[in-house]
Amino acid sequence: MPQIALYYPWMHFQNDHWLKLALLTWDGIVRVRPPGAPDRDQDLVRQLRRESDFIVETTPGPRVLDTVATSFEQVIDTDPDRILNGYRLGYDGAWRGYEPPPSQRAPEPEPGDSELVWVFAEAPGAKMASRLAAMLVRAGLARRSAGPWLGLRPPLGSVYLAVLTDAMARHERLRPATDDPRMHTAVGALDRLSELLTGDPAPRSTLDSAESAYLHVALRSVLVPDDLDRVPTRKLIRFRERHRAELAAFHDHVASLGPQLADIAEVESLPVASAHLKALYERETGPRLDELRRALRGFGIESSAGALAQKIDLGAAGGTVLGGLAAAGGQLAVAGAAVAVSVVPYLAGRVRSRRATIRDSPVSYLLAVGRELSASTLLGKLR
């Protein structure tokens, strides 16, 4: 099944480097962006939308909105005083979260708007059921702007967007992914709603997806951040299209590590989880990549034009070169033709074997990333 991410919590991507890494990680990425929302995309996002199918835009369906609304209604009805006291507008309790980025604020801000999380709350494309929006406004937990926006205090807005993401991911078979490490973890947020609303409202530093985090660890093993930042977007798009099959095979390899990644996903400390992921890579994937590199070096040729000029193993050619020379009776021109006739099939077989080795390896995608997108490759081409 294709590996498609669900971006959250915002409508606009906040980090170009993260998005380039996502382009190398996922088969696609879905973002929730209502058709009436302002377009505040960066140049990178506009180019990806224009030249590739990587970014898909959607809005929550009625089932998702109803599921989220029902869950919030049940939790609020269970302990209304605690919810009202903790999240009411104007409440100045401590919040160790974040101020929403400027690109996510309401298009026509009023005094105090910059301190709120704004949720698009009118059809078409609403991110909140109308009945829940009305309930929150009546309770003093939200207020409407002049347009289709509903303003929530960041603690409540953070929880709501995490729960919405979790519900959407479950219904649409997507993997939550965020470029904002301050955000509540979306995975499992729907089941933890009561805990999130009545407990400590500060976001937890845990992994959203151990699988995607592992993919990033693997990519960084062959591609440092500076390499990726200098690669033109169009080159990344072409690379992604050319290596779809290798990426799928690598996803299968990561899936085979499921039980170990599931254990790491339970670790609440992000630095500790990252250390576990790195150790797993060094034990499981790194050695496979080294093995593939050694196997390719053993072929002694490159599948490129001018392969005849490369050094070849005459012994491995089974004496066909010498036999060709003898048959030509020492005539150089004819000997050249004889060598070509006997050596070209040999080289072609080596090239086919080399390609099969790459195709059959679950880590060939990392090999391609390192060869085609690394700083040494880019510098060599410039020279």
Summary of the structure (lengths in Angstrom):
residues: 383
radius of gyration: 27.4
end to end distance: 41.3
largest distance: 101.7
contacts: 1172
relative contact order: 0.11
helix: 58%
strand: 7%
